[in-house]
Amino acid sequence: MQKPGRLQSLMADGVFAVTAEVTPPLSADPRKLLRLAAPLKGLADAVNVTDAAGARATMSSTAAAALLQQDGIEPVLQVTCRDRNRIALAGDLLGAAAQGVRNLLVLFGDRPESGDQPDAKPVYDLESRDVIALARQMRDDGTLPSGRGIDPPPHFFIAAADTPHDPAQDWQPKGLIAKADAGADFVQTQFCFDLAITRRYLTRLADFGLTDRLKLLIGIGPIASARSARWMRDNLHGVSIPDRVIDRLEAAVDPAREGRRICIELIHGLRDMPGVAGVHIMAPLQGTEAVAQVIEESSVIAGR
């Protein structure tokens, strides 16, 4: 049995974890990827590698995750259901594990019509909970669904995605329960910039025992401007950004700096919130430098 990775070990020990994200370049040069990820090295506990986000081709997420692993950056390999059938998915998971990749985030994947090649044919042979179950079976049972044995089996730390929201009185987290039952170990969420909504969401998850079953990393990020905040709220499904946050960005002399300050405040608020195991910091419009600044200025990893 392989030893758990850094991210899994930190969360098992109750340490507030910090993950970030990088989009692989449209390039065959590994140095371009490593330059993108370099600001996060030694700061983020693990770095997500997106899998053709927005249904736009990039360097393979599996290859990019292996390159980060070799460079001393622990990756979280994003795996979507969009492009591969179950045969290819199992092969890619084994290939990633063979190169030291342990952390997985399983996603449904943006539909091709939203990308730059809208005529591409989607696969969706399996749904996200099915891929989670596949990874869990490969890890725990050492077999494929066909019964063929894997020698040795991979060691995966498996994540699901979810969206914090203000739950209605009768809302039940059926989707997240299904992902936990399939074998998810932790969760990385969509952006949420409202601590009150996050608290009510987590309270409802706790009512169903999910905060005991899953480690939850809440998605946040430095927002560059009020315009960016409005775009995110209007165009990204499930993103919660209160008017007061937009007003602060609107009034700021340096909106990008104010966006980092707001993100740092959220980190400190989330550190004390029951059910939160850490944060997942994303800045798709500003890049990894802004995320690195937030981690450093928040002192969230200092004194470990």
QUINORMO-V384275 format. One line per field, one symbol per residue. phi: phi as a letter, one per 20 degrees, with the letter a starting at -180 (. if undefined). psi: psi as a letter, one per 40 degrees, with the letter a starting at -180 (. if undefined). Layout:
BEGIN
phi=???
psi=???
END
This chain:
BEGIN
phi=.ffffgffffffemefecdcbcegfebedfffffffegfefndffbcfdfdlgmlcfcggffffffffgfendfedfecdefdcefffffffffffffdnedeccecfoffgfedecfefefdlfcegfffgfffffffedmcegfofedceffdddddddbcfbeffgdfcffffffffffpfdbcddfgbdcfffgffffffffgdmffeeceddefbrfefaffffffffeddgnfdcfgfffffffeffcgfffffffffffgfffgeegneercddcbfednffffffffffflfdfmf
psi=hiiiidddddddeehhihiaihhiigiehdddddddeddehecidihihigfiefhiaihddddddddddeehhihhhhiedeiaddddddddddddeeehdhihhidhhideeaegeeihicfdiidddddddddddddefiideehihhiiihihhiiiihhihhidehhgdddddddddeidihhiihhehdddddddddddddeededdihhhhhaihhdidddddddddehhehhhiddddddddeidgdddddddddddddddddehheheaihhigdediddddddddddefdeie.
END
